[in-house]
Amino acid sequence: MDFFGIEFTEWVGYAAMAVLLISFTMKDVKKLRIINTIGCILFVTYGFMLQTSWPIIISNGAIACINLYYLVLKKS
């Protein structure tokens, strides 16, 4: 399935990239971590859609876990 000649898998990758880039424009660290986590989850999804691209899945899964740790367990 494709939209405008671009496969759905690529759209997920572009969305992940855009969300990740947007996260780095945040001044509030909590907002940065929340949006960055969404981008990481999209990248993990993208990695699985690429027929299991482990470097993408592992790195972004780890970053999402680190973000969640600071968001949930290290509330200050």
N, C-alpha and C positions, 0 to 999 in steps of 0.2 A: 504494500500500500504506500502511495506517495502523494505528497501535496506540493504543487508547484514544481514538480520534477525532482523533489528531494524526498528520500525515503524517510519513513517515520522514525527509524532508529537514529538517523542523523539529526532530526528535529529534537529528539530527546537530548542528544549531545550538545546541540546549540543552546537549548534551554538551560542545561546544566552549566555550560560555560557562562551564559549571560547572568544567571543567578549568582554564581560564584564571583564574577567580576563586580556585580552590584553590591555584594556583601562587603567588599573592601572599601566602599565609599561611605560606609556607616561610621559615625563618630562614636556612637554608643556601642560598647563592647558586647553587651547582651544581644542587641539587634544584629550585630555582625555575626555572632555565633549562631543565632537562630537561622538567619538567611543562609549562612555558609553551610549549615547542616542540611538545609533543603537542597542546596546545590550538590552537596556530597551524595545525598540519597539519589538524586537524579543521575549523578555520575555512576553510582553503583548499578542502578537500573540499566544505564547505557552499557556498562561493562558486561552485564549478563546478556543484553540484546546483541552484543557483538560476538556471541557464542563463547562466553566466558573469557573475558579479557582480565586475567588475574591481577596484573599491575594496577589497572584502573580500579578494580573492585577492592583490593586490599588497601591501597593508599587512601582512597576516599572513605572506605568503611572505617579505617583507623581514625581519620580526621573527624568523622561524624561522632565516633565514640568519645574522642577527646572533648569535642564541643559539648556533647551531652553530659559528660562528667562535670565540666565546669558550670553548665546551666542547671543541673539537677542536684548534684551532690555537694558542690563547693559554693553554695549560695552564701554571699557575704552581706 
